[in-house]
Each structure stands twice: as C-alpha cells, then as structure tokens.
Amino acid sequence: MLVLPLLGWAMISAAGDPVMLSSSVQLPALVAANAPLFALLRKAHGYLAYLLFLTVLLHLAAALFHGLIRRDGVLQSMTGSKD
C-alpha cells in the first residue's frame, strides 16, 4: 500500500509533470522526465492497482466465507459484534 502511491509519484515525475498535493504544495520530482521510464512505471502502477483491488476482493470473499459458510466466529471477531 505504500509502493503504489510512490510508484504513481515517480510515474508523474517521469512524465515531466509537477506533482501537486494542493494548489500551493508541489512535491519534488523523484525521477527525471523520461518517456520510456514513464511507460514502464505506468504499466507497473496499473498492474499493482489491479493486484491491490484483487487483494481487497479476496479478503472480502474470505470474510464472507467465514461468516456465511463456516460460521466459525472469524467474521464476528473482525466486525466486533457479539452475536
């Protein structure tokens, strides 16, 4: 979860665009402007974003499996309910 924003920051830096946190706060470039590096970082950023999304979906599926199929109390311990 830390790598994805850093990869995005480096990707925008490689594109030669400024990385802005707000209208007055600009972050320094992590890498110099470089079109081939931008293409590589963009692809890596996309793959990692899909991987993070897949991880969230699998975690949700596992929680539902424990709550609805196994009924072993794991989902209840995660949600904090006592029923």
KOLPA-285560 format. One record per residue: y, z, x of N, C-alpha, C in turn. Coordinates in steps of 0.2 Angstrom, whole numbers, plus 2048, in hexadecimal, padded with zeros to 3 digits. Layout:
KOLPA-285560
YZXYZXYZX;...
***
This chain:
KOLPA-285560
7FA800804800800800806800804;80680280B80B80280F80C7FB812;8067F78138067F181780A7EB812;8097EC80C80B7E68088137E6808;8177EB80781E7EB8078207E880E;81D7EB81481F7E981A81E7E281C;8187DF8198167D881981C7D4816;81E7D68108237D380C82A7D3810;82B7D88138317D98178317D481D;82B7D482082B7CF82682B7C8823;8287C681D8287C081B82F7BD819;8337C281683A7C081483E7BF81B;83C7C38208407C282683E7BC829;8387BA8298357B382C8387AD828;83A7AE82283D7A981E8457A8820;8477AD82484E7AD8268537AF821;8507B381C8557B58178567BD818;85C7BF81685D7C78178597CB812;8567D08148537D58108577DA80E;8597DA80785E7DF80485A7E4800;85C7EA80185A7F07FD85E7F07F7;8657EF7F886A7EF7F386F7EA7F5;8747EA7F18797E57F287D7E77F9;87D7ED7FB8807EF80187C7F1807;8757F18068707F480B86C7EE80D;86D7EC8138687E78168647E981B;85D7E881B8597EA8208597E5826;8577E882C8577E38328507DF831;8517D983484B7D48348467D7838;83F7D783683A7D983A8377D383F;8387CD83D8367C884183C7C2841;83C7BE8458417B984683F7B3840;8447AF83E8427AA83983D7A583D;8387A483983379F83B82F79D835;82F79683482C79382E82479482E;82179383481979383381779B832;81B79F83681A7A783581B7A982D;8207A682A8227A782381C7A581F;81979F82081479C81C80D7A181D;80C7A38238067A88248077AE821;80D7B182180F7B881E80F7B7817;8117B28148117B180D80A7B180A;8067AD80D7FF7AD80B7FB7B480C;7FD7B78117FA7BE8127FC7C380D;8037C280B8067C78068037C5800;8027BF7FE7FF7BD7F87F77C07F7;7F47BF7FC7ED7C17FC7EC7C97FC;7F17CD7FF7F17D47FF7F37D67F8;7F87D37F57FA7D57EE7F47D47E9;7F07CF7EA7EA7CE7E57E57D37E7;7E47D57ED7DF7DA7EF7E27E17EC;7E87E37ED7EA7E97EA7E97E97E2;7EB7E37DF7EA7E37D87E37E47D6;7DE7E17DA7D77E17D87D57E87DA;7D77EC7DE7D67F37E07D87F77DA;7DD7F67D77E07FA7D17DB7F87CB;7D97F27CA7D57F07C57CE7F47C5;7CB7F37CC7C57F67CD7C57FE7CC;7CA8017CE7CB8087CD7CB80A7C6;7CF8067C27CF8077BB7C98067B7;7C58017B97BE8007B77BA8057B8;7BA8087BE7B680E7C07B78147BC;7BE8157BB7C081B7B77BD81A7B0;7BE8147AD7BB8137A67B48147A6;7B08117AB7A98127AC7A78197AC;7AA81D7AF7A98247B07AA8287A9;7B08267A67B28297A07AE82779A;7AC8207997A981E7937A181D794;79F81B79A79881A79A79482079D;7968237A37938287A679482F7A3;79A8307A079D83679D79B83C7A1;79D83B7A879C8417AD7A28457AE;7A78447AB7AD8497AC7B28467B1;7B08417B57B583E7BA7BB83C7B7;7BB8387B27C18367AF7C583C7AC;7C28417A97C68477A77C984A7AD;7C684B7B27C984E7B87CE84A7BB;7CE8447BA7D483F7BD7DA8407B8;7D98407B27DE8417AD7E18487AC;7DD84D7AE7DF8537AD7DE8567A6;7DA8527A27D885579B7D285A79B;7D285E7977CD8637977C7862792;7C885D78E7C385B7897BD85878C;
***
